[in-house]
């Protein structure tokens, strides 16, 4: 459910641009998950269309689920830190060194996805266009200033009843109706026109905490993997810390209605300008620097853990290869 980008509709519709035309932009989609829901749903809740009961219940529910996600993740992170304090590297010889680097590298790749998601959320909030339309009276903080066409058709949970395309989302959820993209365009969720106050709130409650939790888990989870008591336990520890990173998706899928997930996953992307300089920087960071940086972080975490626990270990080729000799001899014998 990583935030993804694609060429804007204008660029796809007219691929042959003139010499004086501006470079095509990119459409950035909100992540389909608990973090995306915490940004998008409050911006579309409306006291008039959804009703006061649904409005306040959903507002509390979304923020409570976000808080529960942070609490559960922090609980696991604290437990990992406590176990790290009681454990040490099981074998200071180089026998498990390559397995340590491999497991930590794969875990850091998984955490890189979360870091990119947090960065893209901040980028999305920064680039969402402001609207000159009047703010909808019933929306949060008077803040998400949605276009009148969208505001008049539906809130976050309910829509005007009448024509099939304007039925309530709860009714469509139980009937299993899925409208086509053309039919649902009028009430498609969008982030156009959110206010500065709402952007700041989402930044402080979603973007920044997401990045902080990802960085802390990436560091402590790497140490937890390296300090596993055996090679089999190291593989299990890698799967365990990856599971912690998936808590947000578990809560989102388990406690979000099908209709709400449909609206979020088919939300209108935010179009952002993209110059050739940004294209080159994105290619350089994602395709070249990210693999090198992730491998470097994995090696540094292993080096740091062994420096703390294995004072006699030296990072020499002879010391590293000595750990493989018993395995090679065993393989030849069998």
Secondary structure, 3 states (H helix, E strand, C coil): CCCCEEECHHHHHCCCCCCCCCCCCEEECCCCCHHHHHHHHHHHCCHHHHCHHHHHHHHHHHHHHHHHHHHHHHHHHHHHHHHHHHCCCCCCCHHHHHHHHHHHHHHHHHHHHHHHHHHHHHHHHHHCCCCCCCCCCCCHHHCCCCCHHHHHHECCCCECCCCHHHCCHHHHHHHCCCCCCCCCHHHCCCCCCCCHHHHHHHHHHHHHHHHHHHHHHHHHHHHHHHCCCCHHHHHHHHHHHHHHHCHHHHHHHHHCCHHHHHHHHCCCCEEECCCHHHHHHHHHHHHHHHHHHHHHHHHHHHHHHHHHHCCCCCCCHHHHHHHHHHHHHHHHHC
